[in-house]
Amino acid sequence: MRTITILGYVVCGLALLAIELLARFTRVPVPTLAALFRWMLRRRSAQIGIIMAWWWIGWHFLGDGA
């Protein structure tokens, strides 16, 4: 199960990388991740959501487990 979860995160990361490269190096009308975050961070609810997501990642993956 752990391997499947890690594989899922790797696939999501590769998809984000592919979309970013597509946005930067082709004429396809896809926003870059920077433009997407700029657009999202205009709303207070999105700001809180991103802070909560970073908190969750830190709590689960960066904590010492003690």
Helices and strands as residue ranges (DSSP letters): H 2-25, H 33-40, H 44-57, I 58-62
